[in-house]
Amino acid sequence: MYTTGHTTAGFAIFTGNFLFAAEAMDSSPTNAYGVPSAVMGIIAVVAAGGTDALIAEMPLNNAPLSAIRKATTVCTVMSKLVFSGPGQQYLATGKLSFLKADDNRKVGAVLNSVLVLPALICSCYHFYELSEKPESKERSLTIIGKPSSMVQYFGRISYTVTLHDEDPETRAISVGIMAGTNVVMAGLETACASVF
């Protein structure tokens, strides 16, 4: 199950990379790559996150940081739902219309980048905890899986830079960085699958 989940996540990230880059570069309001890109992203998150939830890696033991990590994860998922195209269409007609953004992609990306800071702090502390634990397969899997999350943080920031950069030439640089982080993430997910 662990091998299948992380192999699927690695495959979805690698093959979805072309969609992710196209979606980031398309600045039109009717972004044709938005939904397919989101679907590939969801497949990767469900495959990796679901596997880790079922076959738990070594958890973060510090209770306050563990709570911050969970809250950050919930906020990240909620921001993706609220600032997605369908989410914004739903909000525009309901009582939560004040959450309707002029440019939902840009606002969602900025919020997603802000959430990188608490997530990064939790990941760094988790590395510290892992350094004090005895060697085991679970510890090795967690150590391999953690950099995947940390690389993803750089990808999220690169995505935000891409959306806010109006110059097509410099946007290509930030999209290239984002695509590179996705390739590294795909490799790390595949490495997790092969170690188990």
ABEGO torsion letter per residue (X at the ends): XAAAAAAAAAAAAAAAAAAAAAAAABABABBAAAAAAAAAAAAAAAAAAAAAAABBBBBBABAAAAAAAAAAAAAAAAAAAAABAAAAAAAAABAAAAABBABAAAAAAAAAAAAAAAAAAAAAAAAAAAAABBBBAAAAAAAAAAAAAAAAAAAAAAAAAAAABABAAAAAAAAAAAAAAAAAAAAAAAAAAAAX
